[in-house]
Each structure stands twice: as structure tokens, then as C-alpha cells.
């Protein structure tokens, strides 16, 4: 289990514009999500500023009055009247960042930063920074860097404006001629670096496909992928189903790299369970594309466990987000079981029973559970095993005494129901996948 270092708190404020076509429920859900993202990034959100407008301000996202209100608070100058959070000790806190709940243009970010007097991070930048900090594998780090560089490239010009004349200085003789500005050089370096990283990812993809093919040659296609909204409890469920020590943290995007473990207790066929990066509303399209390889486990899986937070009032929005992303990566046709997790967070026993009844009425084939209740994990384990055993057949295999070293192949690929001996060898009555039985029979026939 990973232990997080305790750091001094960092303070931030959140700002968002509610457009006329966005409902209050949707707007508040998105704000809550951004506050959770801020928490993952290490910020304590001390206040939220909201504004209703028919469109974003083209100059600096927020209107003039709201920008002045934020500036007065950040610098500080007054407490305002619409604070969503209360500051325990205003004099002891320095606001380091303004987090904006939309992706804004480079010029809007630059103008807003100049006006409010602190760093401005839009929603995309916040998510990119979280991905950058949490990526562990070589592939995930490369994919994150591509997404970050792609985000930075169009913002180089605005950075040069902030830098002043030096940012526009030319490298040619006397500042004229065929030289390139620092900005142009930096953008060219970004393009070259992205191309280099893309080549590395292609090589890593080929290596990963080779490893996957070898793994599939050695075992059946019994692969399960956990998918769903970030922070729905996928890693906790993964740990419960496999008995493995995987990171469990109450943060968005705690898991970025795909983790693969064996279902425990082991079954026949042997089932592999993989955890994948969580989905989120308004995930930047570039990140969906760059993280497609981390979701390849969902494409390869024979079964998806779609994990949903039953205690979240907006879980239907979670369903929509996951369905959209699965369709985007062409995994929407893979068989799926909806698993409503965290039922223990709903309330008392009566509230949990009512919630479960409502879910089962609307989603008849769903599983309602808590990953922290062993008996409910065991029930899900049985459902998974039953799914992969539905196509198994019973057959008899005869193995001569001269080839008893092949017994392990039988036990590795089949569930042995009965074994009897004769003068010529051993007779096994087994349950296994048709392909596995055929391969073993062909292998044994060559011994005759």
C-alpha cells in the first residue's frame, strides 16, 4: 500500500460560469468533481466563485465584476457574500491558484491570470497535472507527456507575450534574417519530442501485443476488465477480488496504469482481472486518445465489470460518461455486468435496502454490493466464474503411464471431476473449454 507524504496545505479557489443550457444539478456535480480533482492535486479549495452567463467572456472567461471580486479575495480585499466554503484563518492563507471549471483559451488564461493575481489552471491543465504526477509505467508516462506537450504548444505564444521582448527575440544576426524566435524554437522542439514519443509508444505497443499474445497462448481467454468512473471503488474491488496489494486511495485518478492480477481463489478457467484508468466527465479528448492503450485491456477482455458508485446521487451521469468512452474505444459490445459498489455508503440498513431495490428494478441484471463485505465479494466471484464456465463441456481424456509428465497440462487447463486408473494409464473426466479439450486430445493422440 502506498503511503502519501504529508505536505503543507496549498490553497486555491475555484471559479465557474454556468451557461443557460446547464442545469443546477449538472453544474454542481461538475464543480464537486473539480474540487475533488483539486484535492488530488494537493489543493484545499477555500472558496468557489460562480457566475451565470449566456456565454463565456471572450477576453478572460469571467465577467469584469466577478474577476474583480476574485482579485479582491486573492490579494486579499474583503470576504464577499457568496462563498461556498469558509476560511478558518484568512490571514494565514495565501491563495496559490485559481482553478477554472472549463477548458479556456491561452489568451483567456493569460488575461485572467494578470487580473486576479495568481496562477490560473483550467480543468484540462488540472487533469494533465494529476496524470503527470501519477503515471508510473513507461507507456503511461510517454502518453501523459504527449498530452501535456499537445496542450502546451498553442500556449507558447501567450507565454512569450508574458516574457516580453526577450520571448520574441530572434536568433538570426542582429535580430533579423532567417533566425527563429524562442517561441518558434520551443514549438519545433515540442513537435520533435511528440514525434519521438509517438515512435516509442508504437514500439511499446508492439512489445505489449507480443507479451499479450504469449500470455494468451499459455492460457484461456478468461479476462475481466474493471471499468467505470474514477473513484467508484474499482481499485478496492480489484484488491478484494484478487487478494493483491494495489493502491487504494480516496482520490480521483489514483490509478493510471493498468494492473493485472489473477482472480482469487483461482478458478477453472483461470481468470485474469485488470483495473483500468477511471473515466470522468469532460475528459480532454487528447487524453482519451493518448490513454487508449491503457484501456486496451477493456478491448481484450471477455467480460467488463462496469463499477458504479451507488452512493453518488449523480450515478446516472457516471453511466453516461462510461458508456460514451467505451463506445469511443470500440469496447461497447463486450459483455458487461453493472456492479453498483459502495452500497454501504448510502445510509442505514433501511436506506441501503431501498436503494438496492430501486437499482434492481431499473437494472434487473445488476450486482449491488460493497467491496468491503467479503460475502458480497464472494458472490461476485461466483458470478464471474459462472460466466466463464457457461461454455465448458465435460469430456474424458486418457493418458498412458508413459506420459504422466503431461498430467500437469490436464490440471492446468481443465477442472478434473474424476480420475481412475487402469493397466494402460489414467482416465480423467474433466470440465474445460472445447478448444482446451481438443488441443489436449490432439496432443495425447500423438503419443499413441
Secondary structure, 3 states (H helix, E strand, C coil): CCCCCCCCCEEEEEEEEEECCCCHHHHHHHHHHHHHHHHHHCEEEEEEEEEEECCCECCCECCHHHHHHHHHHHHCCCCCCCCCCCCCCHHHCCEEEEEECCCCCHHHHHHHHHHHCCEEEEHHHHHHHHHHHHCCCHHHHHHHHHHHHHHHHCCHHHHHHHHHHHHHCECCHHHCCCCCEHHHHHHHHHHHHHHHHHHHHHHHHHHHHHHHHHHHHHCCCCEEEEEEECCCCHHHHHHHHHCCCCCCCCCCCCCCCCEEEECCCCCCCCCEEEECCCECCCCCHHHHHHCHHHHHHHHHCCEEEEEEECCCCCHHHHHHHHHHHHHHCCCCCCCEEEEEECHHHCCCHHHHHHHHHHHHHHCCCCEECCCCCHHHHHHHHHHHHHHHHCCCEEEEEEEEHHHHHHHHHHHHHCEEEEEEECCCEEEEEEEECHHHHHHHHHHHHCCC
